[in-house]
Amino acid sequence: MEKHTPGPWDFIDSKKLLHIETAIDNSSGAGIHICSVPKSDRANARLIAVSPDLLEACELMYEAWKQLLPCLGNNSVRDYELVLTTAPVACARAISRARG
């Protein structure tokens, strides 16, 4: 499985572009370049920059869900539909797409 460049990431303004870079310094003292987007795509730059954090949050929620499941006991599945189906399926899908 391929690994992504670890976070945290941030974006930096230049004249025409927003550059997404890591906060990890390399030998030049700058962050590692991830990608660049036009300044008009600030919302996308923000989303790209936070993606390592979102992946980590999804992975933590998915693990918490797996530990919670046995604790629900004999309660109706209908009582926990969001916990049992919707949220974990969405997390698993996002994790799978992010991990490749």
N, C-alpha and C positions, 0 to 999 in steps of 0.2 A: 504494500500500500504506500502510495506517495504521501509525503508530509508537506504541509504548507509552511511557509516562513512564519515562525512564531510571532505573536503579537507582543506588546501592543503596537498597533499601527496608527498613524495619524496622517492628515493631509496638510500640505504646505502650499500657500499661494505663490504663484509666479505671475508674470505679466498676462499670459493667455491661458495658462493651464493650472490645474490643481494636481499636485504630485502626491500620491499615496506612498508613504515610506514607513519603515519600521522605526521604532524608538531605539532599537539596538544599534549601537555604534559599530561601524566597521573600521578598518585601519585608517581610513581617511577622516574619521571623526564625524561622518554623516550617516544618516539612516540608510538602510538598504532600500533601493527603489523597487516598488511593487508595480505601479502603473501610473498613468497620467490620464486625466479627463479634462474636457473643456470647462472653463469657469462656470458656464451656464448649467453644468451638471453637479452643482455643489451637493445636492441631496444624495446623488449616487456616490459621490466621493465620500460623504459621511458614512453611508451604508457599507461601502467597501472597506473603509478604515476600521469599522467596528466589527466586521465579519469574524475575526478570530474570537472576539469576546462573545458574540452570539453563538458560535459553534460550541464554545466551552459551556455556556449557559444551557444549551440544548442537551449536551452530553450529561451535565449534572442533573437536569430535570429527568432525563430518561433513566438514569441510574436510580434516582430517588423513587421514581414510579415503580421500577422493578422491585425495590425493597418494600414499597407500600402495599403492593398488590396482595401478598399473603396476609397482611394485617386486616384486610377488609372483611374477612370472615364470610359469614353466610348472608350478608346483606344483598338485597336485590341489585343486579347489575344495572338496572334502570336508574337506581339511586346514584350511581357513580359513572354514568355514561361518559361524561367529559374526562374523568380520571382514567377510565378503563380503555377508552377507544380514541376519541378525537385528539386529545393532547399528545399521548404517546405516539400515535401514528404520525402526527405532524412532525414531532421531534425526530422520530426514526427516519422519516423521509428526508428531512433537512440534513441530518447527520450523514445519511447515505450519499446525498448529492454533494455535500461538502467534501467528504472523504473520497469520493470517486468510485 
